[in-house]
Amino acid sequence: MEAPVEAAESPQAGAQTLRQASKLVGDLMKPKPWVYWVDMLVCAALGWSTLLIGASANGWLAVACFIVSALALYRASHFIHELTHLKAGSVPNFEAGWNVVVGVPLLLPSFLYVGVHHLHHARSSYGTAEDPEYLPLAHRSRFNVVVFLIAAALFPVALIGRFLILAPLSLLHRTLRELAVTRVSALAINPAFRRRWPTGQDLVNFHRQEIAASAWAFVLAGLLLTHIIPWHGFLYAVGIAATVAFVNQIRTAAAHRFENEGGEMAIEQLLLDSVNVPGNPLITTLWAPVGLRFHALHHLLPGLPYHSLGAAHRRLLAELPADSPYRQTLVSGLWPTLVQLFRSSARSGGAAPVPPGTR
């Protein structure tokens, strides 16, 4: 069982690790467009096809299709994370393609993450009220952590409400529009987070994607009301989406140690608050896909494309000195990480319950 990590003594250890890591893996920074496209399209095709088959099947076939569809769409949906880190033009048209094939059909357009996630990587905002993806869960009660995990299953229902009801109504009232943009237009687990109003091209993309997602929500509602799509098929799909959200919330809980209570952190502290779970790649990538099992490495070098993280991690372990704080980010698996979180929360006593979120 992993014990809580202690920061290295040198205040320069984090900066030194960053310099060493950047030098060691500089040749791995360029994304390979074909990898992105093939991976995303294969996962999406597998996810949607098994969903359609399973929705009209019974027995073990329906169960098997449910599992395969959930895992495939779970992986496909996580390319929204890569979209926030890809440089403009490095993988041409990938964001538009992802939105057509995955984002809009799942009511998960990329504007919910692009333009927001970068705050989770900024030292000035990481772990603070300005960070949409951080809560000091280690200082909450066990009950709060359980609520945090389970409530995520309601996320698909929240998305339906966001695009089917709130989006059109918000166009009629300024206060509702303010609520829609600043409070429910970001994939966030931090209830204190408020999104800033998009500007320029970001605002154009926001409007286009919101219109597309709302239009799709209305099409789905119409198909349900006219019985073209049976309700049991719709509920089957919602169950898959809820499973995806729940598994992702578990992954989120295992991505950090969540020890920070609001103060700005040095590079080393930020690194040690994050976790690498290399594990068995055939198993670990099921719950931490698209490179997210190397979450601490991703925070150290956010620009590394997901397909380079494994090679970069192996290179760093081979080349970094024995006392490098990077080695303290290693955890043997999902279970030890969650156990440590629950132990920390048990010692803390807890605070108010935390609302659901996705990252």
BALOBA-1460 file (C-alpha; in Angstrom, 3 decimals):
// residues 359
<rec num="1" residu="m" x="0.000" y="0.000" z="0.000"/>
<rec num="2" residu="e" x="1.359" y="3.385" z="-0.996"/>
<rec num="3" residu="a" x="2.039" y="5.890" z="1.756"/>
<rec num="4" residu="p" x="1.523" y="9.611" z="1.254"/>
<rec num="5" residu="v" x="4.477" y="11.135" z="-0.528"/>
<rec num="6" residu="e" x="6.693" y="13.721" z="1.057"/>
<rec num="7" residu="a" x="8.137" y="16.586" z="-0.941"/>
<rec num="8" residu="a" x="11.853" y="16.446" z="-1.679"/>
<rec num="9" residu="e" x="13.945" y="18.764" z="0.427"/>
<rec num="10" residu="s" x="15.326" y="20.985" z="-2.355"/>
<rec num="11" residu="p" x="12.903" y="23.750" z="-3.421"/>
<rec num="12" residu="q" x="14.542" y="23.567" z="-6.863"/>
<rec num="13" residu="a" x="13.866" y="19.849" z="-7.343"/>
<rec num="14" residu="g" x="10.684" y="20.429" z="-9.340"/>
<rec num="15" residu="a" x="12.237" y="22.955" z="-11.701"/>
<rec num="16" residu="q" x="15.249" y="20.710" z="-12.189"/>
<rec num="17" residu="t" x="13.018" y="17.735" z="-12.982"/>
<rec num="18" residu="l" x="11.113" y="19.827" z="-15.517"/>
<rec num="19" residu="r" x="14.332" y="20.879" z="-17.249"/>
<rec num="20" residu="q" x="15.684" y="17.335" z="-17.302"/>
<rec num="21" residu="a" x="12.418" y="15.862" z="-18.553"/>
<rec num="22" residu="s" x="12.053" y="18.454" z="-21.306"/>
<rec num="23" residu="k" x="15.545" y="17.681" z="-22.553"/>
<rec num="24" residu="l" x="15.100" y="13.911" z="-22.404"/>
<rec num="25" residu="v" x="11.831" y="13.714" z="-24.330"/>
<rec num="26" residu="g" x="12.036" y="16.714" z="-26.630"/>
<rec num="27" residu="d" x="11.943" y="14.467" z="-29.702"/>
<rec num="28" residu="l" x="8.564" y="13.007" z="-28.644"/>
<rec num="29" residu="m" x="6.589" y="16.258" z="-28.643"/>
<rec num="30" residu="k" x="5.218" y="16.122" z="-32.193"/>
<rec num="31" residu="p" x="1.734" y="14.572" z="-32.523"/>
<rec num="32" residu="k" x="1.033" y="11.981" z="-35.210"/>
<rec num="33" residu="p" x="-2.253" y="12.935" z="-36.908"/>
<rec num="34" residu="w" x="-2.938" y="9.467" z="-38.286"/>
<rec num="35" residu="v" x="-2.762" y="7.978" z="-34.778"/>
<rec num="36" residu="y" x="-5.352" y="10.454" z="-33.513"/>
<rec num="37" residu="w" x="-7.752" y="9.896" z="-36.403"/>
<rec num="38" residu="v" x="-7.522" y="6.092" z="-36.518"/>
<rec num="39" residu="d" x="-7.792" y="5.685" z="-32.738"/>
<rec num="40" residu="m" x="-10.753" y="8.045" z="-32.404"/>
<rec num="41" residu="l" x="-12.684" y="6.758" z="-35.438"/>
<rec num="42" residu="v" x="-12.208" y="3.071" z="-34.584"/>
<rec num="43" residu="c" x="-13.363" y="3.651" z="-30.987"/>
<rec num="44" residu="a" x="-16.354" y="5.709" z="-32.116"/>
<rec num="45" residu="a" x="-17.389" y="3.168" z="-34.750"/>
<rec num="46" residu="l" x="-17.108" y="0.313" z="-32.253"/>
<rec num="47" residu="g" x="-18.965" y="2.253" z="-29.567"/>
<rec num="48" residu="w" x="-21.894" y="3.381" z="-31.693"/>
<rec num="49" residu="s" x="-22.305" y="0.068" z="-33.544"/>
<rec num="50" residu="t" x="-22.389" y="-2.007" z="-30.364"/>
<rec num="51" residu="l" x="-24.791" y="0.488" z="-28.793"/>
<rec num="52" residu="l" x="-27.208" y="0.068" z="-31.716"/>
<rec num="53" residu="i" x="-26.904" y="-3.716" z="-31.647"/>
<rec num="54" residu="g" x="-27.251" y="-3.947" z="-27.887"/>
<rec num="55" residu="a" x="-30.246" y="-1.600" z="-27.726"/>
<rec num="56" residu="s" x="-32.307" y="-4.065" z="-29.793"/>
<rec num="57" residu="a" x="-30.818" y="-7.247" z="-28.303"/>
<rec num="58" residu="n" x="-31.571" y="-9.297" z="-25.214"/>
<rec num="59" residu="g" x="-29.692" y="-11.374" z="-22.681"/>
<rec num="60" residu="w" x="-25.949" y="-11.769" z="-22.779"/>
<rec num="61" residu="l" x="-25.605" y="-10.106" z="-26.170"/>
<rec num="62" residu="a" x="-27.141" y="-6.907" z="-24.766"/>
<rec num="63" residu="v" x="-24.829" y="-7.064" z="-21.739"/>
<rec num="64" residu="a" x="-21.726" y="-7.694" z="-23.858"/>
<rec num="65" residu="c" x="-22.607" y="-4.857" z="-26.241"/>
<rec num="66" residu="f" x="-23.221" y="-2.561" z="-23.257"/>
<rec num="67" residu="i" x="-19.726" y="-3.217" z="-21.879"/>
<rec num="68" residu="v" x="-17.961" y="-2.890" z="-25.234"/>
<rec num="69" residu="s" x="-19.891" y="0.250" z="-26.166"/>
<rec num="70" residu="a" x="-19.211" y="1.907" z="-22.801"/>
<rec num="71" residu="l" x="-15.473" y="1.198" z="-22.991"/>
<rec num="72" residu="a" x="-15.185" y="2.301" z="-26.625"/>
<rec num="73" residu="l" x="-17.164" y="5.521" z="-26.177"/>
<rec num="74" residu="y" x="-15.316" y="6.186" z="-22.935"/>
<rec num="75" residu="r" x="-12.027" y="6.145" z="-24.815"/>
<rec num="76" residu="a" x="-13.403" y="8.113" z="-27.765"/>
<rec num="77" residu="s" x="-14.813" y="10.793" z="-25.460"/>
<rec num="78" residu="h" x="-11.413" y="11.346" z="-23.831"/>
<rec num="79" residu="f" x="-10.001" y="12.866" z="-26.974"/>
<rec num="80" residu="i" x="-11.711" y="16.043" z="-25.750"/>
<rec num="81" residu="h" x="-8.761" y="16.242" z="-23.369"/>
<rec num="82" residu="e" x="-6.248" y="16.060" z="-26.209"/>
<rec num="83" residu="l" x="-8.091" y="18.835" z="-28.060"/>
<rec num="84" residu="t" x="-7.179" y="21.283" z="-25.310"/>
<rec num="85" residu="h" x="-3.450" y="20.608" z="-25.694"/>
<rec num="86" residu="l" x="-3.025" y="20.243" z="-29.450"/>
<rec num="87" residu="k" x="-1.442" y="23.244" z="-31.141"/>
<rec num="88" residu="a" x="-3.521" y="24.831" z="-33.894"/>
<rec num="89" residu="g" x="-3.085" y="22.935" z="-37.133"/>
<rec num="90" residu="s" x="-1.033" y="20.075" z="-35.657"/>
<rec num="91" residu="v" x="-3.863" y="17.608" z="-36.337"/>
<rec num="92" residu="p" x="-5.953" y="19.370" z="-39.012"/>
<rec num="93" residu="n" x="-9.739" y="19.399" z="-38.559"/>
<rec num="94" residu="f" x="-9.572" y="16.966" z="-35.644"/>
<rec num="95" residu="e" x="-11.714" y="19.055" z="-33.296"/>
<rec num="96" residu="a" x="-14.467" y="19.434" z="-35.909"/>
<rec num="97" residu="g" x="-14.308" y="15.730" z="-36.735"/>
<rec num="98" residu="w" x="-14.413" y="14.721" z="-33.082"/>
<rec num="99" residu="n" x="-17.441" y="16.928" z="-32.457"/>
<rec num="100" residu="v" x="-19.327" y="15.400" z="-35.407"/>
<rec num="101" residu="v" x="-18.526" y="11.786" z="-34.529"/>
<rec num="102" residu="v" x="-18.414" y="11.885" z="-30.720"/>
<rec num="103" residu="g" x="-18.960" y="15.267" z="-29.053"/>
<rec num="104" residu="v" x="-22.348" y="16.352" z="-30.376"/>
<rec num="105" residu="p" x="-23.912" y="12.837" z="-30.391"/>
<rec num="106" residu="l" x="-22.920" y="12.482" z="-26.724"/>
<rec num="107" residu="l" x="-24.099" y="16.063" z="-25.985"/>
<rec num="108" residu="l" x="-20.486" y="16.682" z="-24.998"/>
<rec num="109" residu="p" x="-19.273" y="19.370" z="-27.445"/>
<rec num="110" residu="s" x="-15.663" y="20.416" z="-27.082"/>
<rec num="111" residu="f" x="-16.439" y="23.955" z="-25.857"/>
<rec num="112" residu="l" x="-17.221" y="22.376" z="-22.487"/>
<rec num="113" residu="y" x="-13.493" y="21.682" z="-22.093"/>
<rec num="114" residu="v" x="-11.533" y="23.712" z="-24.619"/>
<rec num="115" residu="g" x="-10.924" y="27.141" z="-23.123"/>
<rec num="116" residu="v" x="-11.362" y="25.793" z="-19.589"/>
<rec num="117" residu="h" x="-8.974" y="22.910" z="-19.014"/>
<rec num="118" residu="h" x="-5.833" y="25.048" z="-19.355"/>
<rec num="119" residu="l" x="-6.635" y="26.554" z="-15.934"/>
<rec num="120" residu="h" x="-6.012" y="23.135" z="-14.395"/>
<rec num="121" residu="h" x="-2.425" y="23.324" z="-15.639"/>
<rec num="122" residu="a" x="-1.597" y="26.895" z="-14.651"/>
<rec num="123" residu="r" x="0.468" y="27.122" z="-11.466"/>
<rec num="124" residu="s" x="-1.396" y="30.276" z="-10.462"/>
<rec num="125" residu="s" x="-4.768" y="28.498" z="-10.510"/>
<rec num="126" residu="y" x="-4.073" y="24.784" z="-9.943"/>
<rec num="127" residu="g" x="-5.841" y="23.616" z="-6.806"/>
<rec num="128" residu="t" x="-7.541" y="26.980" z="-6.223"/>
<rec num="129" residu="a" x="-11.091" y="28.249" z="-6.757"/>
<rec num="130" residu="e" x="-10.003" y="29.118" z="-10.300"/>
<rec num="131" residu="d" x="-9.263" y="25.468" z="-11.064"/>
<rec num="132" residu="p" x="-12.360" y="23.749" z="-12.530"/>
<rec num="133" residu="e" x="-10.956" y="20.251" z="-12.005"/>
<rec num="134" residu="y" x="-9.785" y="20.232" z="-8.424"/>
<rec num="135" residu="l" x="-11.357" y="19.665" z="-5.018"/>
<rec num="136" residu="p" x="-9.438" y="18.960" z="-1.796"/>
<rec num="137" residu="l" x="-11.067" y="15.525" z="-1.559"/>
<rec num="138" residu="a" x="-8.382" y="14.288" z="0.816"/>
<rec num="139" residu="h" x="-9.760" y="16.789" z="3.348"/>
<rec num="140" residu="r" x="-13.410" y="15.800" z="2.867"/>
<rec num="141" residu="s" x="-15.251" y="13.005" z="4.655"/>
<rec num="142" residu="r" x="-15.624" y="9.527" z="3.214"/>
<rec num="143" residu="f" x="-19.299" y="10.235" z="2.686"/>
<rec num="144" residu="n" x="-18.433" y="13.284" z="0.584"/>
<rec num="145" residu="v" x="-16.075" y="11.216" z="-1.563"/>
<rec num="146" residu="v" x="-18.724" y="8.535" z="-2.113"/>
<rec num="147" residu="v" x="-21.261" y="11.206" z="-3.119"/>
<rec num="148" residu="f" x="-18.670" y="12.704" z="-5.459"/>
<rec num="149" residu="l" x="-18.251" y="9.352" z="-7.209"/>
<rec num="150" residu="i" x="-21.843" y="8.160" z="-7.398"/>
<rec num="151" residu="a" x="-23.449" y="11.472" z="-8.365"/>
<rec num="152" residu="a" x="-21.464" y="11.472" z="-11.616"/>
<rec num="153" residu="a" x="-23.898" y="8.895" z="-12.992"/>
<rec num="154" residu="l" x="-26.456" y="11.725" z="-13.246"/>
<rec num="155" residu="f" x="-24.231" y="13.663" z="-15.618"/>
<rec num="156" residu="p" x="-25.974" y="12.502" z="-18.856"/>
<rec num="157" residu="v" x="-29.299" y="13.760" z="-17.484"/>
<rec num="158" residu="a" x="-27.670" y="17.107" z="-16.686"/>
<rec num="159" residu="l" x="-26.376" y="17.359" z="-20.259"/>
<rec num="160" residu="i" x="-29.845" y="16.679" z="-21.663"/>
<rec num="161" residu="g" x="-31.267" y="19.430" z="-19.468"/>
<rec num="162" residu="r" x="-28.422" y="21.781" z="-20.457"/>
<rec num="163" residu="f" x="-28.991" y="21.517" z="-24.216"/>
<rec num="164" residu="l" x="-32.671" y="20.607" z="-24.499"/>
<rec num="165" residu="i" x="-34.088" y="23.074" z="-21.964"/>
<rec num="166" residu="l" x="-31.601" y="25.616" z="-20.620"/>
<rec num="167" residu="a" x="-29.873" y="26.500" z="-23.907"/>
<rec num="168" residu="p" x="-33.028" y="27.660" z="-25.750"/>
<rec num="169" residu="l" x="-34.563" y="29.280" z="-22.663"/>
<rec num="170" residu="s" x="-31.346" y="31.175" z="-21.929"/>
<rec num="171" residu="l" x="-31.716" y="33.031" z="-25.223"/>
<rec num="172" residu="l" x="-34.863" y="34.648" z="-23.820"/>
<rec num="173" residu="h" x="-33.462" y="35.923" z="-20.529"/>
<rec num="174" residu="r" x="-30.140" y="37.600" z="-19.720"/>
<rec num="175" residu="t" x="-29.840" y="36.035" z="-16.267"/>
<rec num="176" residu="l" x="-30.434" y="32.553" z="-17.609"/>
<rec num="177" residu="r" x="-27.854" y="33.153" z="-20.320"/>
<rec num="178" residu="e" x="-25.321" y="34.252" z="-17.729"/>
<rec num="179" residu="l" x="-26.070" y="31.069" z="-15.786"/>
<rec num="180" residu="a" x="-25.746" y="28.895" z="-18.885"/>
<rec num="181" residu="v" x="-22.398" y="30.312" z="-19.937"/>
<rec num="182" residu="t" x="-20.617" y="30.806" z="-16.613"/>
<rec num="183" residu="r" x="-22.038" y="27.985" z="-14.476"/>
<rec num="184" residu="v" x="-22.971" y="25.059" z="-16.743"/>
<rec num="185" residu="s" x="-20.643" y="25.322" z="-19.722"/>
<rec num="186" residu="a" x="-17.564" y="23.646" z="-18.301"/>
<rec num="187" residu="l" x="-16.647" y="20.105" z="-17.348"/>
<rec num="188" residu="a" x="-15.857" y="20.952" z="-13.754"/>
<rec num="189" residu="i" x="-15.894" y="19.301" z="-10.353"/>
<rec num="190" residu="n" x="-15.224" y="22.526" z="-8.460"/>
<rec num="191" residu="p" x="-18.536" y="24.200" z="-7.455"/>
<rec num="192" residu="a" x="-16.753" y="27.522" z="-6.915"/>
<rec num="193" residu="f" x="-15.570" y="27.697" z="-10.518"/>
<rec num="194" residu="r" x="-17.076" y="30.312" z="-12.843"/>
<rec num="195" residu="r" x="-16.262" y="30.223" z="-16.528"/>
<rec num="196" residu="r" x="-15.272" y="33.492" z="-18.146"/>
<rec num="197" residu="w" x="-17.326" y="34.624" z="-21.106"/>
<rec num="198" residu="p" x="-15.708" y="33.361" z="-24.343"/>
<rec num="199" residu="t" x="-14.476" y="35.925" z="-26.849"/>
<rec num="200" residu="g" x="-13.391" y="35.993" z="-30.469"/>
<rec num="201" residu="q" x="-13.233" y="32.654" z="-32.260"/>
<rec num="202" residu="d" x="-13.877" y="30.828" z="-28.985"/>
<rec num="203" residu="l" x="-17.270" y="32.537" z="-28.784"/>
<rec num="204" residu="v" x="-18.046" y="31.599" z="-32.391"/>
<rec num="205" residu="n" x="-17.154" y="27.961" z="-31.692"/>
<rec num="206" residu="f" x="-19.187" y="28.070" z="-28.471"/>
<rec num="207" residu="h" x="-22.310" y="29.206" z="-30.325"/>
<rec num="208" residu="r" x="-21.901" y="26.771" z="-33.223"/>
<rec num="209" residu="q" x="-21.402" y="23.772" z="-30.994"/>
<rec num="210" residu="e" x="-24.182" y="24.759" z="-28.606"/>
<rec num="211" residu="i" x="-26.613" y="25.108" z="-31.504"/>
<rec num="212" residu="a" x="-25.536" y="21.734" z="-32.917"/>
<rec num="213" residu="a" x="-25.889" y="19.970" z="-29.549"/>
<rec num="214" residu="s" x="-29.281" y="21.570" z="-28.855"/>
<rec num="215" residu="a" x="-30.516" y="20.676" z="-32.334"/>
<rec num="216" residu="w" x="-29.447" y="17.081" z="-31.791"/>
<rec num="217" residu="a" x="-31.192" y="17.022" z="-28.387"/>
<rec num="218" residu="f" x="-34.417" y="18.201" z="-30.035"/>
<rec num="219" residu="v" x="-34.077" y="15.602" z="-32.798"/>
<rec num="220" residu="l" x="-33.679" y="12.873" z="-30.200"/>
<rec num="221" residu="a" x="-36.711" y="14.164" z="-28.276"/>
<rec num="222" residu="g" x="-38.757" y="14.157" z="-31.474"/>
<rec num="223" residu="l" x="-37.686" y="10.631" z="-32.366"/>
<rec num="224" residu="l" x="-38.655" y="9.468" z="-28.883"/>
<rec num="225" residu="l" x="-42.043" y="11.189" z="-28.866"/>
<rec num="226" residu="t" x="-42.897" y="9.735" z="-32.281"/>
<rec num="227" residu="h" x="-41.725" y="6.279" z="-31.115"/>
<rec num="228" residu="i" x="-39.170" y="6.019" z="-33.923"/>
<rec num="229" residu="i" x="-36.640" y="5.410" z="-31.154"/>
<rec num="230" residu="p" x="-38.090" y="3.113" z="-28.467"/>
<rec num="231" residu="w" x="-37.761" y="4.217" z="-24.881"/>
<rec num="232" residu="h" x="-35.915" y="1.056" z="-23.852"/>
<rec num="233" residu="g" x="-33.287" y="1.800" z="-26.506"/>
<rec num="234" residu="f" x="-32.914" y="5.366" z="-25.250"/>
<rec num="235" residu="l" x="-32.568" y="4.215" z="-21.652"/>
<rec num="236" residu="y" x="-29.977" y="1.663" z="-22.772"/>
<rec num="237" residu="a" x="-27.960" y="4.491" z="-24.322"/>
<rec num="238" residu="v" x="-28.373" y="6.687" z="-21.241"/>
<rec num="239" residu="g" x="-27.154" y="3.776" z="-19.118"/>
<rec num="240" residu="i" x="-24.018" y="3.538" z="-21.233"/>
<rec num="241" residu="a" x="-23.438" y="7.294" z="-20.920"/>
<rec num="242" residu="a" x="-23.969" y="7.112" z="-17.144"/>
<rec num="243" residu="t" x="-21.460" y="4.274" z="-16.909"/>
<rec num="244" residu="v" x="-18.930" y="6.312" z="-18.875"/>
<rec num="245" residu="a" x="-19.422" y="9.271" z="-16.522"/>
<rec num="246" residu="f" x="-19.138" y="7.108" z="-13.404"/>
<rec num="247" residu="v" x="-15.950" y="5.349" z="-14.529"/>
<rec num="248" residu="n" x="-14.462" y="8.699" z="-15.475"/>
<rec num="249" residu="q" x="-15.238" y="10.067" z="-12.022"/>
<rec num="250" residu="i" x="-13.360" y="7.156" z="-10.485"/>
<rec num="251" residu="r" x="-10.435" y="7.913" z="-12.810"/>
<rec num="252" residu="t" x="-10.617" y="11.564" z="-11.777"/>
<rec num="253" residu="a" x="-10.425" y="10.618" z="-8.102"/>
<rec num="254" residu="a" x="-7.297" y="8.576" z="-8.851"/>
<rec num="255" residu="a" x="-5.561" y="11.236" z="-10.959"/>
<rec num="256" residu="h" x="-4.423" y="13.409" z="-8.034"/>
<rec num="257" residu="r" x="-3.848" y="13.147" z="-4.322"/>
<rec num="258" residu="f" x="-6.118" y="16.197" z="-3.829"/>
<rec num="259" residu="e" x="-4.179" y="17.459" z="-0.814"/>
<rec num="260" residu="n" x="-4.093" y="21.151" z="-1.735"/>
<rec num="261" residu="e" x="-6.541" y="23.406" z="0.115"/>
<rec num="262" residu="g" x="-6.317" y="26.462" z="-2.111"/>
<rec num="263" residu="g" x="-2.778" y="27.810" z="-2.016"/>
<rec num="264" residu="e" x="-0.541" y="28.281" z="-5.042"/>
<rec num="265" residu="m" x="1.801" y="25.318" z="-5.481"/>
<rec num="266" residu="a" x="5.389" y="25.085" z="-6.677"/>
<rec num="267" residu="i" x="6.233" y="22.819" z="-9.617"/>
<rec num="268" residu="e" x="7.389" y="20.038" z="-7.335"/>
<rec num="269" residu="q" x="4.282" y="20.221" z="-5.155"/>
<rec num="270" residu="l" x="2.039" y="20.144" z="-8.207"/>
<rec num="271" residu="l" x="3.930" y="17.137" z="-9.549"/>
<rec num="272" residu="l" x="3.723" y="15.242" z="-6.264"/>
<rec num="273" residu="d" x="0.009" y="15.971" z="-6.012"/>
<rec num="274" residu="s" x="-0.450" y="14.082" z="-9.290"/>
<rec num="275" residu="v" x="-0.216" y="10.354" z="-9.946"/>
<rec num="276" residu="n" x="1.269" y="8.000" z="-12.541"/>
<rec num="277" residu="v" x="-0.333" y="4.544" z="-12.718"/>
<rec num="278" residu="p" x="1.607" y="2.682" z="-15.439"/>
<rec num="279" residu="g" x="0.150" y="-0.678" z="-14.433"/>
<rec num="280" residu="n" x="-0.700" y="-3.348" z="-16.980"/>
<rec num="281" residu="p" x="-1.331" y="-1.410" z="-20.212"/>
<rec num="282" residu="l" x="-4.061" y="-3.856" z="-21.280"/>
<rec num="283" residu="i" x="-6.023" y="-3.176" z="-18.093"/>
<rec num="284" residu="t" x="-5.023" y="0.294" z="-16.935"/>
<rec num="285" residu="t" x="-5.826" y="1.881" z="-20.312"/>
<rec num="286" residu="l" x="-9.412" y="0.666" z="-19.979"/>
<rec num="287" residu="w" x="-10.097" y="3.009" z="-17.040"/>
<rec num="288" residu="a" x="-7.404" y="5.624" z="-17.827"/>
<rec num="289" residu="p" x="-7.397" y="5.817" z="-21.640"/>
<rec num="290" residu="v" x="-5.636" y="8.168" z="-24.051"/>
<rec num="291" residu="g" x="-2.507" y="8.450" z="-21.919"/>
<rec num="292" residu="l" x="-4.260" y="9.472" z="-18.702"/>
<rec num="293" residu="r" x="-2.572" y="6.719" z="-16.691"/>
<rec num="294" residu="f" x="0.504" y="8.974" z="-16.898"/>
<rec num="295" residu="h" x="-1.276" y="11.908" z="-15.320"/>
<rec num="296" residu="a" x="1.678" y="13.248" z="-13.350"/>
<rec num="297" residu="l" x="3.836" y="13.165" z="-16.475"/>
<rec num="298" residu="h" x="1.084" y="14.991" z="-18.336"/>
<rec num="299" residu="h" x="1.129" y="17.745" z="-15.711"/>
<rec num="300" residu="l" x="4.895" y="17.942" z="-15.934"/>
<rec num="301" residu="l" x="4.848" y="18.197" z="-19.752"/>
<rec num="302" residu="p" x="1.283" y="19.014" z="-20.919"/>
<rec num="303" residu="g" x="2.397" y="19.335" z="-24.535"/>
<rec num="304" residu="l" x="3.346" y="15.670" z="-24.898"/>
<rec num="305" residu="p" x="0.844" y="13.925" z="-27.209"/>
<rec num="306" residu="y" x="-0.924" y="10.997" z="-25.613"/>
<rec num="307" residu="h" x="0.716" y="8.413" z="-27.861"/>
<rec num="308" residu="s" x="4.182" y="9.507" z="-26.625"/>
<rec num="309" residu="l" x="3.514" y="9.361" z="-22.888"/>
<rec num="310" residu="g" x="4.395" y="5.687" z="-22.428"/>
<rec num="311" residu="a" x="7.746" y="6.012" z="-24.213"/>
<rec num="312" residu="a" x="8.486" y="9.263" z="-22.382"/>
<rec num="313" residu="h" x="7.704" y="7.695" z="-19.002"/>
<rec num="314" residu="r" x="10.032" y="4.757" z="-19.625"/>
<rec num="315" residu="r" x="12.782" y="7.101" z="-20.758"/>
<rec num="316" residu="l" x="12.441" y="9.308" z="-17.670"/>
<rec num="317" residu="l" x="12.589" y="6.325" z="-15.310"/>
<rec num="318" residu="a" x="15.736" y="5.150" z="-17.061"/>
<rec num="319" residu="e" x="17.501" y="8.528" z="-17.084"/>
<rec num="320" residu="l" x="16.326" y="10.614" z="-14.122"/>
<rec num="321" residu="p" x="18.376" y="10.391" z="-10.919"/>
<rec num="322" residu="a" x="17.275" y="8.098" z="-8.109"/>
<rec num="323" residu="d" x="16.202" y="11.040" z="-5.916"/>
<rec num="324" residu="s" x="14.042" y="12.693" z="-8.598"/>
<rec num="325" residu="p" x="10.587" y="13.634" z="-7.274"/>
<rec num="326" residu="y" x="9.146" y="12.170" z="-10.479"/>
<rec num="327" residu="r" x="9.693" y="8.678" z="-9.074"/>
<rec num="328" residu="q" x="7.450" y="9.526" z="-6.118"/>
<rec num="329" residu="t" x="4.462" y="9.938" z="-8.429"/>
<rec num="330" residu="l" x="4.332" y="6.188" z="-9.164"/>
<rec num="331" residu="v" x="1.372" y="4.207" z="-7.832"/>
<rec num="332" residu="s" x="0.899" y="0.491" z="-8.432"/>
<rec num="333" residu="g" x="-2.774" y="0.626" z="-9.395"/>
<rec num="334" residu="l" x="-6.216" y="2.180" z="-9.151"/>
<rec num="335" residu="w" x="-7.184" y="0.475" z="-5.911"/>
<rec num="336" residu="p" x="-4.199" y="1.668" z="-3.795"/>
<rec num="337" residu="t" x="-4.813" y="5.221" z="-5.021"/>
<rec num="338" residu="l" x="-8.470" y="5.160" z="-3.999"/>
<rec num="339" residu="v" x="-7.656" y="3.493" z="-0.669"/>
<rec num="340" residu="q" x="-5.186" y="6.267" z="0.115"/>
<rec num="341" residu="l" x="-7.804" y="8.895" z="-0.760"/>
<rec num="342" residu="f" x="-10.365" y="7.292" z="1.544"/>
<rec num="343" residu="r" x="-7.807" y="6.987" z="4.346"/>
<rec num="344" residu="s" x="-6.922" y="10.658" z="4.022"/>
<rec num="345" residu="s" x="-10.586" y="11.660" z="3.993"/>
<rec num="346" residu="a" x="-11.267" y="9.516" z="7.054"/>
<rec num="347" residu="r" x="-8.540" y="11.369" z="8.964"/>
<rec num="348" residu="s" x="-9.814" y="14.771" z="7.897"/>
<rec num="349" residu="g" x="-13.302" y="14.602" z="9.346"/>
<rec num="350" residu="g" x="-14.928" y="16.129" z="6.249"/>
<rec num="351" residu="a" x="-16.833" y="19.162" z="5.123"/>
<rec num="352" residu="a" x="-19.953" y="19.819" z="3.075"/>
<rec num="353" residu="p" x="-20.898" y="17.339" z="0.339"/>
<rec num="354" residu="v" x="-19.430" y="17.988" z="-3.091"/>
<rec num="355" residu="p" x="-21.484" y="18.139" z="-6.288"/>
<rec num="356" residu="p" x="-20.922" y="15.876" z="-9.283"/>
<rec num="357" residu="g" x="-18.617" y="16.605" z="-12.154"/>
<rec num="358" residu="t" x="-16.570" y="14.824" z="-14.780"/>
<rec num="359" residu="r" x="-12.803" y="15.754" z="-14.598"/>
